[in-house]
Amino acid sequence: MNITINSENLAAIVRGCILSMCDYSCMVQSMGYAPESDRTDQSVSRSSQLKEISFTINKLTAGAWMDDFEAARLIKEAIEPFASDIRESLFQSAPQGRLQESPLGTARDAPQRTPEKAPEEVSKKASKGVVSLSIVTSKGRSIAHYTLIPLAPIDPRIRQEVNQPGDPSLLPSSARSEVVRGKIALVTGGAQGFGAEIARGLAFSGAAVWIADINLSGAIRFAEKLRAETGTDAIFAVEIDVSKEESVERAFDTVARTCGGLDLVVSNAGILRAGSVLEQSAGEFRMVNDVNYIGFFNVAQHASRLLRRQWLGAPEWYTDIIQINSKSGLEGSNRNAAYAGSKFGGIGLVQSFALELVDYNIKVNAICPGNFFGGPLWSDPLNGLFVQYLHSGKVPGATTVEDVQGYYESKIPMRRGCYGPDVLKAIYYLVEQVYETGQALPVTGGQVMLN
Ligand SMILES: NC(=O)c1ccc[n+]([C@@H]2O[C@H](COP(=O)([O-])OP(=O)(O)OC[C@H]3O[C@@H](n4cnc5c(N)ncnc54)[C@H](O)[C@@H]3O)[C@@H](O)[C@H]2O)c1
C-alpha cells in the first residue's frame, strides 16, 4: 500500500519502531503540528532536558508517494542505531515516587483548568517531551520532526505469543488492568454512560485516553475532570460524529498528529430509538443504523489504517478494536428492531474485519453488555427508558419507576444490571488474550447465553 511521506503518516511507523525496539510506550507528537503558543513550552523543555536525535534517510522525499513497507524498512534501519539511546532517555525520564504507579504525569504538571479548550490545546499540554526526533534528507531538508512523550515501559509478556507449555506469557499479569498501562486508547461516545465508565477505568489503569464524542463540550469537561481525578495529563477530548466519515477522519488525524498511534479503540458510541415495525419511520430506523452500524464501519476503517501503519514499525505488537455491542446483538428485541438489527450487523462486521485485520495483529472483538440501569439511557429522570416504559404501560401493573426496574432486574439470573467495571473486565480480557479475535463476548449476568 502506498503512503504520502509526511510527518503525520510516518509518526505511526516511528511509534511502532519505538514500541518494538525500546520496549517503551510513548506518544510521538508531530512538531509541525504544535501551535506557536506551544513551541515556547517545547523550547523551555528542550533547553533543560530534551535530547535531540536527527537521522538522515536519503531515499525519503517529503510529499512523495511510497510503498509503506519500504518506508517502514528505511525508518527501522535509521532508528535502530539510536534505539538504546532513546530507550535510556525514556527510562531516565521515568517518573519517581507516586508516578511509578501512575506514569503519565503529575497533578503538579497538569495545566491549570480552563473552560472549554479546543481539543488540540488540551492535548498539547499532555506532558514534557524527552526526545526530539528529526528525519531529514541528505541535503538537510526536514521530512518530519517529533517530540517523544514517555508513557510507560512495556511488560514484555504482553506481546509474547504463546507457543509452548510453560511459556512465560502463560503467567498471569500482576493485575488484569496492567495490560493497558502506557497504552493509548480512544473511546467513542466517551463523554457519558458506558463510554465514560470505560474511559475512567482505562485512565485509572494508566492508559492515555482519548474521549471522542459528538458532544465536544461534554467530552472536554469530562477530560478535565478525569485529569484532576487521576492526576495525569494524558487525557484528551476530541470531537467525533461517528456517522460522518469526514468527522471520523478528522478525529483520527488529530490523534495521529498528537500521539503518533494508538493501541486500543473502543467503538462505544451508539443510540437507541425503540419503535414497532408497524409504525417506526424509515428515517428513524436509518438514523439508528447510521450511528450504530455505519458509525462502527467508519471508526474501524480509520482506526485500522492508523493501527496498520503502526504495525509496520512493530509487527509483533497486538492492537485492539473493540465494539461495545449489546445483548440485543445476540437475540431479537421486541419493538426495538432498528437497534437490534444494527447490533446484529455490528457482529457481522466484527467477524469480517477480524478475518482481514488479523494479518496486521489487529484483533477485533465485540462486548455484548446487558442493561446499564444506572446510566442515563435508563435512569434519566425526564426521558430515560424507566420513565418511558412506566408511562407507556409497557410493564403491566407497574406504578413507579422502581416497579419497572424490578421487572427488568427479575429477568436477569444474577438479578442486577450491568455496570462499567463489568465491561472493563471484558475489555482487559480481550486485550490480554492474544489468541482470540472476531468474538462477541456477553456480559449479561447470565441473561443471554451463547449457543
Ligand atoms: N445503556 C445500556 O443499557 C446498554 C446496554 C447494552 C449496550 N449498550 C451500548 O453501549 C453503548 C453506550 O451506551 P450508553 O447507554 O452508555 O449511551 P449514552 O446515551 O448514555 O451515551 C452515548 C454517548 O455517545 C455519544 N454519541 C451519540 N451519538 C454519537 C455520534 N454520532 N458520534 C459520536 N458520539 C455519539 C453521546 O454524546 C454520549 O456521550 C452503545 O453502543 C449502546 O448500544 C448500552
The ligand as an SDF file (V2000), in Angstrom:
LIG
                    3D

 44 48  0  0  0  0  0  0  0  0999 V2000
  -27.2350    1.5100   28.3840 N   0  0  0  0  0  0  0  0  0  0  0  0
  -27.4410    0.2160   28.2090 C   0  0  0  0  0  0  0  0  0  0  0  0
  -28.2570   -0.4010   28.8980 O   0  0  0  0  0  0  0  0  0  0  0  0
  -26.6670   -0.5340   27.1420 C   0  0  0  0  0  0  0  0  0  0  0  0
  -26.7550   -1.9360   27.1240 C   0  0  0  0  0  0  0  0  0  0  0  0
  -26.0230   -2.6360   26.1730 C   0  0  0  0  0  0  0  0  0  0  0  0
  -25.2510   -1.9570   25.2600 C   0  0  0  0  0  0  0  0  0  0  0  0
  -25.1860   -0.5930   25.2880 N   0  0  0  0  0  0  0  0  0  0  0  0
  -24.3590    0.0580   24.2880 C   0  0  0  0  0  0  0  0  0  0  0  0
  -23.3640    0.8040   24.9590 O   0  0  0  0  0  0  0  0  0  0  0  0
  -23.0190    1.9340   24.1960 C   0  0  0  0  0  0  0  0  0  0  0  0
  -23.1480    3.1780   25.0700 C   0  0  0  0  0  0  0  0  0  0  0  0
  -24.4660    3.2610   25.5090 O   0  0  0  0  0  0  0  0  0  0  0  0
  -24.9100    4.2210   26.7100 P   0  0  0  0  0  0  0  0  0  0  0  0
  -26.1630    3.6900   27.2690 O   0  0  0  0  0  0  0  0  0  0  0  0
  -23.7740    4.4660   27.6000 O   0  0  0  0  0  0  0  0  0  0  0  0
  -25.2920    5.5180   25.8720 O   0  0  0  0  0  0  0  0  0  0  0  0
  -25.4740    7.0390   26.3430 P   0  0  0  0  0  0  0  0  0  0  0  0
  -26.6180    7.5590   25.5450 O   0  0  0  0  0  0  0  0  0  0  0  0
  -25.5220    7.1800   27.8280 O   0  0  0  0  0  0  0  0  0  0  0  0
  -24.1040    7.7110   25.8300 O   0  0  0  0  0  0  0  0  0  0  0  0
  -23.7700    7.6730   24.4790 C   0  0  0  0  0  0  0  0  0  0  0  0
  -22.6340    8.6360   24.2070 C   0  0  0  0  0  0  0  0  0  0  0  0
  -22.3950    8.5820   22.7910 O   0  0  0  0  0  0  0  0  0  0  0  0
  -22.3670    9.8990   22.2690 C   0  0  0  0  0  0  0  0  0  0  0  0
  -22.8460    9.8600   20.8750 N   0  0  0  0  0  0  0  0  0  0  0  0
  -24.1060    9.7240   20.4310 C   0  0  0  0  0  0  0  0  0  0  0  0
  -24.1280    9.7620   19.0910 N   0  0  0  0  0  0  0  0  0  0  0  0
  -22.8520    9.9130   18.6660 C   0  0  0  0  0  0  0  0  0  0  0  0
  -22.2290   10.0370   17.4070 C   0  0  0  0  0  0  0  0  0  0  0  0
  -22.9370   10.0300   16.2800 N   0  0  0  0  0  0  0  0  0  0  0  0
  -20.8940   10.1690   17.3500 N   0  0  0  0  0  0  0  0  0  0  0  0
  -20.1610   10.1990   18.4910 C   0  0  0  0  0  0  0  0  0  0  0  0
  -20.6880   10.1390   19.7190 N   0  0  0  0  0  0  0  0  0  0  0  0
  -22.0490    9.9770   19.8080 C   0  0  0  0  0  0  0  0  0  0  0  0
  -23.2800   10.7040   23.1710 C   0  0  0  0  0  0  0  0  0  0  0  0
  -22.9870   12.1020   23.1100 O   0  0  0  0  0  0  0  0  0  0  0  0
  -22.9850   10.0900   24.5370 C   0  0  0  0  0  0  0  0  0  0  0  0
  -21.8970   10.7190   25.1570 O   0  0  0  0  0  0  0  0  0  0  0  0
  -23.9410    1.9490   22.9870 C   0  0  0  0  0  0  0  0  0  0  0  0
  -23.3050    1.4060   21.8770 O   0  0  0  0  0  0  0  0  0  0  0  0
  -25.0870    1.0630   23.4450 C   0  0  0  0  0  0  0  0  0  0  0  0
  -25.7450    0.4600   22.3650 O   0  0  0  0  0  0  0  0  0  0  0  0
  -25.8870    0.1230   26.2200 C   0  0  0  0  0  0  0  0  0  0  0  0
  1  2  1  0
  2  3  2  0
  2  4  1  0
  4  5  1  0
  4 44  2  0
  5  6  2  0
  6  7  1  0
  7  8  2  0
  8  9  1  0
  8 44  1  0
  9 10  1  0
  9 42  1  0
 10 11  1  0
 11 12  1  0
 11 40  1  0
 12 13  1  0
 13 14  1  0
 14 15  2  0
 14 16  1  0
 14 17  1  0
 17 18  1  0
 18 19  2  0
 18 20  1  0
 18 21  1  0
 21 22  1  0
 22 23  1  0
 23 24  1  0
 23 38  1  0
 24 25  1  0
 25 26  1  0
 25 36  1  0
 26 27  1  0
 26 35  1  0
 27 28  2  0
 28 29  1  0
 29 30  1  0
 29 35  2  0
 30 31  1  0
 30 32  2  0
 32 33  1  0
 33 34  2  0
 34 35  1  0
 36 37  1  0
 36 38  1  0
 38 39  1  0
 40 41  1  0
 40 42  1  0
 42 43  1  0
M  CHG  2   8   1  16  -1
M  END
$$$$
